[in-house]
Amino acid sequence: MKERIVVGMSGGVDSSVAAALLVEDGYEVVGVTLRVWPWPAETEPTRRFGSCCSPETVADARQVARALGIPYYLLNTEREFDQAVIERFVDEYRAGRTPIPCVACNRDLKFGSLLKRAHAWEARAVATGHYARITRDDAEGRWLLWKGADVRKDQSYFLWPLTQTQLAAARFPVGHLEKDEVRAHARRLGLVTANKPESQEICFIPDDDYRGFLRRRDAAMFRPGPIVDDQGRVLGTHGGLANFTIGQKRGLGLATGRALYVVDLDAAANTVTVGEARALEQQGLVATGANFIACAPPAEPLRVEAKIRHNHAPAAATVRVVGSGRVEVTFDEPQRAVTPGQSVVWYRGDLVVGGAIIERAA
């Protein structure tokens, strides 16, 4: 029997097959689901909470664990998830930014608190169903993060904050597979999750209604304010900054006779600035909380391909370190809708060089 590995099981096919592959490879596998939100009361309509924290998904994960012959545990992590993920999510919208909660969840829970628990259980690593790959560069003494083999499902964009210590103890068993191969493997084993559809919503947002969620957490962030153009002329009134993100065209409620887009959100002034499409084109950005994976923070400008959204095509750029954890990214060609709160992740081919949180366009 090889070393013990804890597998984060969401009740989906990817994490189910991740566990199965490790069992087939002879590891001692322990299945764990993180309960990050209270289950709905029985009197509530059948509307489920998200995709990874309902009784149904827990039942699926438990059934998979039983089929694989591995122990399974449900951990209550509601409090730490609220502090590490949800409060930050709300704070970012309150500040006029558009966050990615999965980034904080991966860093602070899955490969943070869960990894600490795994070590306490004498487990060597934590495995998930992420489509990404990890290798070891022995010559440089670094762990490297790579895109998943299935370019359609690659999730490396959400994993850039992982430290060398976290990467050393992370396992992505399905990262080398195509999604169709993962489903085929699950069908071969007769797993209940084999044909389960994928969820696209944020896991803690019921019905994908993030505005309703934010309103329940802090109605004050929906305070009305002015919509202005780049000259400061008032064009209308908005119903709260949390209703908007950079690049948004619909829902502005303006009758100007021309296409306008959100180009800036000023939380201090509670102002939405709009402009024409060309105003969205930005030559660069400033980002904070930078984490370099493939190398130490470089003393000289570094050539990369940078992504400013998960589905953004990597764009040729130069990264410059300008302070502790602070970088400037300059694109060869202007990029559309640089959005504060999103991640900028830089690559060289399939290799993840590093990433940071976008602070502002520059």
Buried (B, 14 or more C-beta within 10 A) or exposed (E): EEEBBBBBBBBBBBBBBBBBBBBEEEBBBBBBBBBBBEBBEEEEEEEBBBBBBBEEBBEBBBBBBEBBEBEBBBBEBBEBBBEBBBEBBBEBBBBBBBBBBBBBBBBBBBBBBBBEBBBEEEBBBBBBBBBBBBEEEEEEEBBBBBBBBBEEBBBBBBBBBBEEEBBBBBBBBBBBBBBEBBBBBBEEBEBBBBEBEEBEEBBBBBEEEBBEBBBEBEEEBBEEBBBBBEEEEEBBEBBBBBBBBBBBEEEBEBEEEEEBBBBBBBBEEBBBBBBEBEBBBBBBBBBBBBBBBBEEBBEEEBEBBBBBBBEBEBBEBBBBBEEEBBBBBBBEEEBBBBBBBBBBBBBBEBBBBBBBBBBBBE
